[in-house]
């Protein structure tokens, strides 16, 4: 690739444009030698060798990994069968169909009995209030899972039944998920308490036995349903299956975070979304990891809470969302630097592309310029990481998801469905299946085919725009639905948002389209300010000037609204669909059940811009 690997690190707090260059491309950060020396993948050359094999010989590559797990019956037939082309028939994906296993057995019984990890801590639990703590070992977790499995069976739950779980971020939530998996029931993490049918945990567990034979499942049996909102706002039930999902989350966890037995891992995600499923529960447990489970929020009782927890449990690998990073940036460096953070080795980001400014602060302040950052791109539908750096191998560019993970074959297509080579920008698609890919939309396979496979037959369509630079690095430009057409020019909302947050007064920004009588569409920007800054006409002009300079006059916004808060899902994703409605004063919002704080919406409606700024 001819990548100019720069070993110099930034030691100042200069702006992202100066440090990373236009678009975050001018500089790269090579993996620290101390990380590479002990890494599972210690060099870019080794990564390329493994990736080539995983794409060209997927059956052999994943077959070798499958041997590390317990199978009551090995795969009796083809290891992989699939069809990605709707013109050739029904879309289907089958990994190891006919192989019999149980994912709960693999993440608990195997660790306790075969690997002798029974006394190892599986989770340190930290409550919302400092001082509210507990821990649970692998043996204790296995006992509780068996008990709750027996509770479920006593309630009449059988293999193939669906169980909705309503719990906060406590160890019992993990127990409930794994108990469902143990008896072959599908779990779905939800909404609110249902007085008519929901039951109390402590009452059910009092007399439950602590041994439970697992239900042996086909590798292609469904494991869970996770609902994710579509662009129309109507949630769709993403279905993941036992065998392929297990292989993929175990492998991505091991390599993306460069996991070693002594690590303490902390993913701040809520278990109610896919990151919590894959990298709080199944991925870490499949590797016998010790993790932190946090029920609280990053700003209580003060804005240094995350870093005090890092020091308390000696966290080595830390994974959070750009939303959280930008939130904490507002309060400056001191809440971070007053804590040691000396144990941190790898930092990760998830949920959306991270803007270079936030990347650089994360790297410089949180990671003290010594921790690689794995900027992971993936989706609820993919089950695990798709594009990501590897800590010991990949030179990092701020804001780039870098290269594909093992088994992932990306392509960039133009509107006509033609593959683009070299430097290019267009639709991000994947050319072949990986083990963790969803198998269907629950109860609506036609929607599965229409959403992901009909636009470009033969490819899985992510719905995201992507740019590949001259070094082969992939940059996610945002949802295709979020591309704006201003006077015939296509603009990426992510690009405009990144330019806005580079201003020292802006902590977070969201950009949507707004009808315009001349341009067809114009930019309506919502900005959340850092502490100590006030919204004013002067600031508005500064932000417009910054966008003109970084992107061009065509991207100058017509509207800039002060937004003390933005509508987000529980996972921290900004709901731009709702923001588009607010910009147009359209109160017909559709399904807003996934909004974490509905009061934000009413506030934004009451303070929306009425005239062009």
C-alpha positions in Angstrom: 0.0 0.0 0.0 3.0 2.3 0.3 1.7 3.8 3.5 4.0 6.5 5.0 4.2 5.2 8.6 4.9 8.0 11.0 6.2 7.0 14.4 6.0 10.6 15.8 3.2 11.3 18.2 1.5 14.6 18.7 2.4 16.1 22.0 0.3 19.3 21.8 -3.4 20.1 21.9 -3.4 21.6 18.4 -6.5 21.4 16.3 -7.4 18.4 14.2 -6.7 20.1 10.9 -3.1 20.8 11.9 -2.5 17.3 13.3 -4.4 15.1 10.9 -4.6 17.3 7.8 -7.6 17.7 5.6 -10.0 14.8 6.0 -7.8 13.3 8.7 -5.5 11.6 6.2 -2.1 13.4 6.2 -0.8 11.6 9.3 -0.8 8.1 10.6 0.1 6.6 13.9 2.0 3.3 13.8 1.3 0.7 16.5 3.5 1.1 19.5 6.4 -1.4 19.4 5.5 -2.7 22.9 2.0 -3.6 21.7 3.2 -5.2 18.4 5.7 -7.4 20.3 3.0 -9.3 22.1 0.1 -9.0 19.7 -1.7 -11.9 18.1 -1.2 -10.1 14.8 2.1 -8.2 15.1 2.5 -6.7 11.6 0.6 -5.4 8.6 2.2 -8.2 6.5 0.8 -10.8 8.9 -2.6 -9.2 8.8 -2.6 -9.3 5.0 -1.6 -13.0 5.0 -4.4 -13.9 7.4 -7.0 -11.8 5.6 -6.2 -13.2 2.2 -6.6 -16.8 3.5 -9.9 -15.9 5.3 -11.4 -14.5 2.1 -10.0 -17.0 -0.4 -10.4 -20.1 1.9 -13.2 -19.2 4.3 -14.2 -22.8 5.0 -10.7 -23.7 6.0 -10.0 -20.5 7.9 -13.2 -20.6 10.0 -13.1 -24.4 10.2 -9.8 -24.2 12.1 -11.3 -21.7 14.5 -14.4 -23.9 15.0 -12.1 -26.6 16.3 -11.4 -24.5 19.4 -15.1 -24.9 20.5 -17.2 -27.9 21.7 -19.4 -29.6 19.1 -21.6 -32.5 20.2 -21.9 -33.3 16.6 -19.3 -31.9 14.1 -20.6 -30.4 10.8 -21.8 -33.3 8.7 -22.1 -31.6 5.4 -20.9 -28.4 3.6 -19.3 -25.9 6.0 -20.7 -22.9 4.1 -23.6 -22.6 1.7 -25.1 -19.3 0.6 -26.8 -17.2 -2.0 -26.3 -13.4 -2.1 -28.0 -12.9 -5.5 -31.7 -12.3 -5.5 -31.9 -13.0 -9.2 -30.8 -16.6 -8.6 -33.4 -17.4 -5.9 -34.0 -16.9 -2.2 -31.2 -15.3 -0.1 -29.8 -17.6 2.5 -26.6 -18.1 4.5 -25.7 -21.4 6.3 -22.5 -21.9 8.3 -21.9 -25.4 9.7 -25.6 -26.5 9.3 -26.1 -29.8 11.0 -23.3 -29.2 13.5 -24.7 -29.5 17.1 -23.6 -27.3 20.0 -24.7 -24.9 22.7 -23.3 -21.4 23.0 -23.9 -21.3 26.8 -22.0 -24.5 27.2 -19.1 -23.1 25.2 -18.8 -19.8 27.1 -19.4 -21.2 30.6 -19.1 -25.0 31.0 -16.1 -25.2 28.7 -14.3 -22.4 30.6 -15.1 -23.9 34.0 -14.4 -27.6 33.4 -12.0 -27.7 30.4 -10.0 -24.5 30.9 -10.2 -24.5 34.7 -11.3 -20.9 34.9 -14.0 -21.4 37.5 -12.4 -19.1 40.1 -11.6 -16.4 37.6 -13.8 -13.2 37.8 -16.1 -13.0 34.8 -17.6 -9.6 35.7 -16.8 -6.8 38.1 -20.1 -5.0 38.5 -20.1 -1.3 39.3 -23.4 0.3 40.2 -24.6 3.8 39.5 -23.7 4.8 43.1 -19.9 4.6 43.8 -19.5 1.9 46.4 -22.3 -0.3 45.0 -20.1 -3.2 43.7 -20.0 -6.9 43.4 -18.2 -9.5 41.3 -19.1 -12.9 39.9 -16.7 -15.8 38.9 -17.2 -18.1 36.0 -18.3 -20.9 38.4 -20.8 -18.7 40.2 -22.1 -17.5 36.8 -22.5 -21.1 35.6 -24.5 -22.0 38.8 -26.8 -19.0 38.5 -27.4 -19.7 34.8 -28.3 -23.3 35.5 -30.7 -22.1 38.2 -32.4 -19.6 36.0 -32.5 -22.2 33.1 -34.5 -24.4 35.4 -36.7 -21.5 36.3 -37.5 -20.9 32.6 -38.2 -24.6 32.0 -40.5 -24.6 35.0 -42.4 -21.7 33.4 -42.9 -23.9 30.3 -40.2 -22.2 28.2 -38.9 -24.6 25.5 -36.4 -24.6 22.7 -37.5 -22.1 20.0 -39.7 -20.0 22.3 -39.0 -16.3 22.5 -38.3 -14.6 25.9 -38.3 -10.8 26.4 -35.9 -9.6 29.1 -36.4 -6.4 31.0 -33.5 -5.6 33.3 -30.9 -2.9 34.0 -27.2 -3.4 33.5 -26.7 -6.0 36.3 -25.2 -9.5 36.3 -28.6 -11.0 36.3 -29.2 -9.7 32.8 -26.2 -11.7 31.6 -27.5 -14.7 33.5 -31.0 -14.4 31.9 -29.5 -14.1 28.4 -27.3 -17.2 28.9 -30.1 -19.2 30.5 -32.2 -18.6 27.4 -29.3 -19.7 25.2 -28.8 -22.8 27.4 -32.3 -24.1 26.9 -32.5 -23.1 23.2 -34.9 -20.2 23.7 -34.4 -16.9 21.8 -33.8 -13.8 24.0 -34.8 -10.3 23.1 -33.9 -7.4 25.3 -36.8 -4.8 25.5 -38.9 -1.9 26.4 -40.7 -1.6 29.6 -42.2 -3.7 32.4 -45.5 -5.5 31.6 -47.6 -5.8 34.7 -49.7 -8.6 33.3 -47.1 -11.2 32.5 -43.7 -10.2 34.0 -42.3 -12.1 37.0 -39.9 -11.2 39.8 -36.4 -12.8 39.7 -35.8 -13.3 43.4 -39.1 -15.2 43.9 -38.3 -17.6 41.0 -34.7 -18.3 42.0 -35.4 -19.4 45.6 -36.0 -23.1 44.9 -34.3 -23.6 41.5 -31.8 -26.4 41.1 -28.2 -25.5 40.2 -27.6 -28.1 37.5 -29.2 -28.0 34.1 -28.3 -30.0 31.0 -28.1 -27.7 28.0 -30.4 -28.0 25.0 -28.2 -29.1 22.1 -28.9 -26.8 19.1 -28.1 -26.8 15.4 -25.5 -24.2 14.4 -28.1 -22.5 12.3 -30.8 -22.4 15.1 -31.7 -18.8 16.1 -30.0 -17.5 19.2 -31.6 -14.1 19.6 -33.7 -11.3 18.1 -32.5 -7.7 18.4 -34.8 -4.9 17.2 -33.2 -2.0 15.3 -34.9 1.0 13.9 -35.0 1.4 10.1 -34.8 4.6 8.2 -38.7 4.6 8.2 -38.7 4.3 12.0 -40.4 0.9 11.9 -38.1 -1.5 13.9 -37.0 -4.7 12.3 -36.1 -7.9 14.2 -32.5 -8.9 13.3 -32.1 -12.7 13.8 -28.7 -14.1 14.7 -27.9 -17.8 14.9 -25.9 -20.0 17.3 -22.8 -21.3 15.5 -21.7 -18.5 13.2 -22.4 -15.8 15.7 -20.4 -17.6 18.3 -17.3 -18.0 16.0 -17.4 -14.4 14.8 -17.8 -12.6 18.2 -15.2 -14.8 19.8 -12.7 -14.1 17.0 -13.3 -10.4 16.6 -13.0 -9.9 20.4 -9.7 -11.8 20.5 -8.1 -10.0 17.6 -9.6 -6.5 17.5 -8.8 -5.9 21.2 -5.8 -8.2 21.1 -7.1 -10.0 24.1 -4.8 -11.8 26.5 -5.6 -13.8 29.6 -4.6 -11.2 32.1 -6.6 -8.4 30.5 -9.5 -6.6 32.2 -11.9 -5.5 29.4 -14.5 -2.8 29.7 -17.2 -2.1 27.1 -19.5 0.7 28.2 -22.3 -0.3 25.9 -25.8 -1.2 27.2 -26.5 -4.9 26.7 -29.8 -3.9 25.1 -28.0 -3.2 21.8 -25.7 -5.3 19.7 -22.4 -4.0 21.1 -23.5 -5.2 24.5 -24.6 -8.6 23.2 -21.3 -9.1 21.3 -18.7 -7.3 23.4 -20.2 -7.4 26.9 -21.6 -10.9 27.0 -20.8 -13.4 24.3 -17.4 -12.3 22.9 -15.6 -11.8 26.2 -17.1 -14.9 27.8 -16.1 -17.0 24.8 -12.5 -16.0 25.4 -12.6 -16.5 29.2 -12.2 -12.7 29.8 -12.7 -10.6 32.9 -15.0 -7.7 32.2 -16.4 -4.6 33.9 -20.2 -4.3 33.9 -21.3 -0.7 34.5 -24.8 0.3 35.4 -24.2 4.1 35.7 -23.5 7.0 33.4 -20.2 8.7 32.6 -21.0 12.0 34.4 -22.2 10.8 37.8 -21.3 11.6 40.4 -18.7 13.6 38.4 -17.3 13.7 34.9 -14.2 11.6 35.9 -16.3 8.5 36.8 -15.0 6.4 33.8 -11.4 7.0 34.6 -11.8 6.3 38.3 -13.3 2.9 37.3 -10.4 2.3 34.9 -8.0 2.8 37.8 -10.1 0.8 40.3 -10.3 -2.4 38.2 -7.0 -1.9 36.3 -8.8 -1.9 33.0 -6.5 -2.7 30.0 -8.9 -2.6 27.1 -11.6 0.1 26.9 -14.4 0.4 24.4 -16.9 3.2 24.1 -18.8 5.5 21.7 -17.7 8.7 20.1 -20.8 10.3 21.6 -19.3 9.6 25.1 -15.9 10.9 24.1 -17.3 14.2 22.7 -19.4 14.6 25.9 -16.4 14.2 28.1 -14.2 16.5 25.9 -16.6 19.3 26.9 -15.1 19.3 30.4 -11.4 19.5 29.4 -8.4 17.3 30.2 -8.2 17.6 34.0 -11.0 15.2 34.9 -9.1 12.6 32.9 -5.5 13.3 33.8 -6.1 13.4 37.5 -6.4 9.6 37.3 -3.5 7.3 36.4 -5.0 5.2 33.5 -1.6 3.5 33.5 -3.1 0.1 32.8 -4.8 1.1 29.6 -3.3 -0.6 26.5 -5.9 -0.4 23.8 -8.8 2.0 23.2 -11.8 1.4 21.0 -14.7 3.3 19.5 -18.1 2.0 18.3 -21.5 3.3 17.0 -20.6 5.9 14.4 -17.5 7.3 12.7 -15.4 9.2 15.1 -14.4 12.7 14.0 -10.6 13.4 13.9 -10.9 16.0 16.7 -12.4 13.5 19.1 -10.0 10.8 17.9 -7.0 13.0 18.7 -8.3 13.9 22.1 -9.0 10.3 22.9 -5.5 9.3 21.8 -3.6 12.2 23.4 -5.5 12.7 26.7 -7.2 9.4 27.5 -4.5 7.1 26.0 -1.6 9.4 26.8 -0.3 8.9 23.2 0.6 5.3 23.9 -2.6 3.3 23.2 -3.7 2.2 19.8 -7.3 3.2 18.9 -9.5 0.6 17.2 -12.2 2.5 15.3 -14.7 -0.2 14.6 -17.3 -0.1 11.9 -20.1 -2.7 12.0 -23.9 -3.0 12.4 -26.5 -4.8 14.4 -27.0 -6.9 11.2 -23.3 -7.9 11.0 -23.0 -9.4 14.5 -19.4 -8.1 14.9 -16.7 -5.9 13.6 -16.4 -5.5 9.8 -13.8 -2.7 9.2 -11.3 -2.1 12.0 -7.6 -1.6 12.8 -5.8 -4.4 14.7 -3.8 -2.9 17.6 -0.4 -4.4 16.9 -0.6 -4.3 13.1 -2.5 -1.4 11.6 -1.1 2.2 11.3 -4.1 4.4 12.3 -5.5 7.4 10.6 -7.8 9.5 12.7 -11.4 8.9 11.6 -10.7 5.9 9.4 -12.0 2.4 10.1 -8.9 1.3 8.1 -9.2 -2.3 6.7 -11.6 -5.3 6.7 -11.6 -7.9 9.4 -10.9 -11.5 8.6 -13.5 -13.0 6.3 -14.8 -9.6 5.2 -14.6 -8.7 1.4 -15.7 -5.1 1.0 -16.3 -3.3 -2.3 -17.3 0.3 -3.2 -20.0 0.5 -5.9 -21.3 3.4 -7.9 -25.0 4.1 -8.5 -25.0 1.7 -11.4 -23.6 -1.2 -9.3 -20.2 -1.2 -10.8 -17.2 -1.9 -8.5 -14.8 1.0 -8.2 -11.1 0.4 -7.9 -8.4 2.4 -6.1 -9.4 5.8 -4.7 -13.2 5.9 -4.9 -16.4 6.9 -3.1 -19.8 5.3 -3.3 -21.9 2.6 -1.7 -20.2 0.2 0.8 -21.1 -3.4 0.2 -19.7 -6.8 1.1 -19.2 -9.5 -1.5 -19.4 -12.7 0.6 -20.8 -13.8 3.9 -19.0 -13.9 7.2 -20.1 -16.2 10.1 -21.8 -13.5 12.1 -24.1 -12.1 9.4 -27.8 -12.0 10.3 -29.9 -14.7 8.7 -33.3 -12.9 8.3 -35.6 -10.3 9.6 -37.9 -12.0 12.1 -41.2 -12.9 10.5 -40.4 -11.0 7.3 -37.7 -12.6 5.1 -38.9 -10.5 2.1 -37.9 -7.3 4.1 -34.5 -8.9 4.7 -34.0 -9.4 1.0 -35.3 -6.0 0.0 -33.4 -4.1 2.6 -30.0 -5.7 2.1 -29.8 -7.5 -1.3 -32.1 -6.1 -3.9 -30.4 -2.8 -4.7 -27.2 -4.5 -5.9 -27.8 -8.2 -6.5 -24.9 -10.3 -5.4 -23.9 -8.0 -2.6 -24.9 -7.3 1.0 -25.7 -3.6 1.0 -24.8 -1.8 4.2 -26.7 1.4 3.5 -23.6 3.4 4.3 -21.5 5.6 2.0 -17.7 5.0 2.0 -14.5 6.4 0.6 -11.3 4.5 0.0 -8.2 6.7 0.0 -4.9 6.2 -2.0 -3.5 3.9 0.7 -6.5 1.6 0.6 -8.0 2.9 3.9 -11.8 2.9 4.3 -13.6 6.0 5.6 -17.3 5.7 6.4 -19.1 8.9 5.2 -22.4 8.2 6.8 -25.7 6.6 5.9 -26.7 6.9 2.3 -30.0 8.2 3.6 -28.1 11.1 5.2 -26.5 12.3 2.0 -27.7 15.7 1.0 -28.2 17.1 -2.5 -27.6 20.8 -2.4 -27.8 22.5 -5.8 -26.8 19.3 -7.5 -23.9 18.6 -5.2 -23.9 15.6 -2.9 -22.7 16.3 0.6 -22.1 13.9 3.4 -23.7 14.9 6.7 -20.8 13.3 8.6 -18.3 15.5 6.8 -20.2 18.7 7.7 -20.6 17.5 11.3 -16.9 16.8 11.6 -16.2 20.3 10.4 -18.5 21.8 13.0 -17.1 19.9 16.0 -13.6 21.1 15.1 -14.7 24.5 16.5 -13.6 24.8 20.1 -17.1 25.8 21.2 -18.9 22.8 19.7 -19.1 19.5 21.6 -21.4 17.7 19.2 -23.3 18.4 16.0 -25.9 16.8 13.8 -26.8 17.9 10.3 -30.0 17.1 8.3 -31.5 18.4 5.1 -34.2 21.0 4.8 -36.3 21.9 1.7 -35.1 25.1 -0.1 -36.9 26.9 -2.9 -33.8 27.5 -5.0 -31.2 24.8 -3.9 -33.7 22.0 -3.6 -32.2 21.1 -0.2 -30.1 23.1 2.3 -28.3 22.3 5.5 -30.0 22.5 8.9 -27.4 22.1 11.7 -28.0 21.3 15.4 -25.0 22.1 17.6 -24.4 21.2 21.3 -21.9 23.6 22.9 -19.1 22.9 25.3 -19.4 24.2 28.8 -18.5 27.9 29.1 -19.6 28.8 25.5 -22.8 30.7 24.6 -24.8 30.5 21.4 -24.7 33.9 19.5 -24.8 35.4 16.0 -21.0 35.7 16.2 -20.6 32.0 16.9 -23.0 31.2 14.0 -20.9 33.2 11.6 -17.7 31.5 12.8 -19.2 28.1 12.3 -20.3 29.0 8.7 -16.9 30.4 7.9 -15.3 27.2 9.2 -17.5 25.0 7.0 -16.8 27.2 4.0 -13.1 26.9 4.5 -13.0 23.1 5.2 -15.5 21.9 2.7 -16.5 24.7 0.4 -19.1 27.5 -0.1 -21.7 25.0 -1.3 -21.8 23.4 2.2 -22.6 26.7 4.0 -25.6 25.9 6.3 -28.8 28.0 6.1 -29.9 27.1 9.6 -27.9 26.6 12.8 -29.9 25.7 15.9 -28.6 25.6 19.5 -29.3 22.1 20.8 -28.5 21.5 24.5 -29.3 17.9 23.8 -29.9 15.6 20.8 -32.5 12.8 20.4 -30.6 9.6 20.7 -31.3 5.9 21.1 -30.2 4.0 24.2 -27.1 3.0 22.3 -26.1 6.7 21.8 -26.9 7.0 18.1 -28.3 10.3 17.0 -31.8 9.9 15.5 -31.5 12.1 12.4 -34.9 10.9 11.2 -36.4 12.8 14.1 -34.2 15.8 13.6 -35.4 16.1 10.0 -38.9 16.2 11.3 -38.0 18.9 13.8 -36.2 21.0 11.1 -39.4 20.9 9.0 -41.7 21.5 12.1 -43.4 18.1 11.3 -44.8 16.6 14.5 -45.7 13.3 12.8 -42.6 11.5 14.2 -43.5 7.9 13.7 -42.1 5.4 16.1 -40.1 7.1 18.9 -40.0 4.2 21.3 -36.2 4.0 21.1 -35.5 7.6 22.1 -33.6 7.6 25.3 -34.9 11.0 26.5 -38.1 12.2 24.8 -38.0 15.6 26.5 -35.1 16.6 24.2 -37.5 16.5 21.2 -40.1 18.9 22.6 -37.3 21.3 23.6 -35.9 21.3 20.1 -39.3 21.8 18.5 -39.9 24.9 20.7 -36.5 26.4 19.9 -36.2 25.6 16.2 -35.0 28.2 13.7 -37.8 30.0 12.1 -35.9 31.9 9.5 -32.7 31.4 7.5 -29.7 32.4 9.7 
